[in-house]
């Protein structure tokens, strides 16, 4: 068996996910919680861009 699911709109911070499997005989298996800490990514300037900005301001 293979499973896949994605949370396309996760809440920022800590969330808990758990898989519950029910087979054809209606028997349940509940797996351990998975703790996920989601932080929204921020744009970071590359070091090359920072270096170029510094060089340009030094020439003034």
C-alpha positions in Angstrom: 0.0 0.0 0.0 1.1 3.5 -0.6 -0.4 6.7 0.8 0.1 10.4 0.0 -1.5 13.6 1.2 -0.4 17.1 1.5 -1.5 20.1 3.5 -1.5 22.9 0.9 -2.5 25.5 3.4 -0.6 24.8 6.6 -1.1 27.0 9.6 2.0 28.8 10.7 3.5 27.3 13.8 3.2 23.8 15.2 0.8 21.3 13.7 0.3 17.6 14.5 -0.6 15.0 11.9 -1.6 11.4 12.4 -2.4 8.5 10.0 -5.4 6.3 10.8 -5.7 3.2 8.6 -8.9 1.2 8.3 -8.7 -2.1 6.5 -11.4 -4.1 4.7 -12.3 -5.9 7.9 -13.0 -2.5 9.5 -10.0 -2.9 11.8 -8.2 0.4 12.7 -4.5 1.1 13.1 -3.6 4.5 14.4 0.0 5.6 14.0 2.0 8.0 16.1 1.6 11.8 15.8 4.1 13.7 13.6 4.9 17.1 14.9 5.6 19.7 12.1 6.8 23.2 12.7 5.9 25.3 9.7 7.5 28.7 9.1 6.7 30.7 6.0 9.8 31.2 3.9 11.2 34.7 3.5 13.1 36.0 0.5 16.8 36.4 1.1 19.2 38.4 -1.0 22.2 36.5 -2.3 25.6 37.4 -1.0 26.5 38.5 -4.5 23.8 41.1 -4.5 24.8 42.4 -1.1 28.4 42.6 -2.3 27.4 44.6 -5.4 25.3 47.0 -3.4 28.2 47.6 -1.0 30.7 48.2 -3.8 28.3 50.7 -5.5 27.8 52.6 -2.2 31.6 52.7 -1.6 32.2 54.5 -4.9 30.0 57.5 -3.9 
